[in-house]
């Protein structure tokens, strides 16, 4: 599933192309997306991100909102290009079009007039303040990894980056969130400030089918320390990386140095 760095990458690339452009046509290729308000003739003001949601601000006070879910991705095509397999939606502009590709058909796209309530911490790229994290987690017994991935609390962090942040912070992902000390939360804050911006700079992590707006793989997989590295040596202590299942998701960590 595309996480915060992947969605941020798309938003930055879209913001270099779309603002000021007029929508010529919206073609829904998959009826599962449902009906949509007529958008032809509206212009794009900006593209923003809220957690894992892409919001395309349009004139007239409307927002087109997209969540890529498990396998969705966006592709920018020039005029005359053939539609790729699993295309579900095409938004046409002068001299180009935006295509939603989604093999598993889980992505959602809708138009709404205003924002909906979001997470307590909306943009981890701007920081995960240790004091705020400790305040939210104070009475929570769920594992700290699940805490970081709870979109009601912190918007955008998913499985890959929760594993990487906790390894960078030397914190066991299985520990109850409420048990972390102030010093440990400060380590989480510093770790997020390293892991997330680096992933954005690398245009995301390609471990399966992630591609950026122009169909190019990300490179952050070259920097992963624990994710999908079961039985390999830990780069920090040399211990053996293990995999556990938490909340139905694989969790990679080093038991030797993540206490």
C-alpha positions, 0 to 999 in steps of 0.5 A: 500500500502506498504510504506517506512518502509515496503519496507525498511524491505523487502530490509534489509531481502533480503540483508541478503539472496540474495547477491552472490546468482545465479538466477537459473530461473525466471518464470512469472505466470501472463502475465500482467507482460510482457516479461523479459530479461533472468536473469538465471545465473546472480548473485545478488550484493545487494538489495537497495531501492529508495522510494517505489521501490526495486532494485536488483542489478545484475552482468553485470550492470542490475537492477531488479526493483519492485514496490509492488503498492497496494497489492503486497508482497514478500515471501521467500520460501524453496524448496518444498513449495507450491505456495500461491494463487495470485502468479505472479512471481517466482525467483528461487535460490539455496535452496530457491525462491522469490515469488511475491504475488499480488491479485489485479495485480498492482505490476510492475517488470522490468529490466533496465540498469540504474537509472531513475531520482527520487524525490528531497528527496530520502531517508527520513530515512536519514532525512527530513531537515527542511530547504530543506522542507521549500525551496521546499514547499515555493510557494506550495498551496497543503495541507502539507499532500499531499506534504509529499506524493508527490513521485516527491518531497519526496520518500517513504512516504504514507498515514499512515506515513504522518498522523502519522508524522503530528500528532507527529509534531502537524501540521494540515494536511490540511494546505497549505505546503507553510504556515508552519513556520520554527519552524513547519518544524523543528517539521516535521523533528523531527517527521519523525526521530521518526515515520519512524525508529520506523516503520522499527524497527517494520517491518512495519504496518499491518492493512490489508494484509502486511507481511514481507519476511517470512510471519510475520505481522509487529507490528507498528500498536501498535504505531499508534496515529491517523491513522484509529482511528476515534472518539478515544481520542488523546493520547496527548490532549484527543481531538477526532480524526477526519477523512477527505478525502484528494486527495481521501484518508482517513486522520486522525488527531486531530483538537484540537492539530494539528493547 
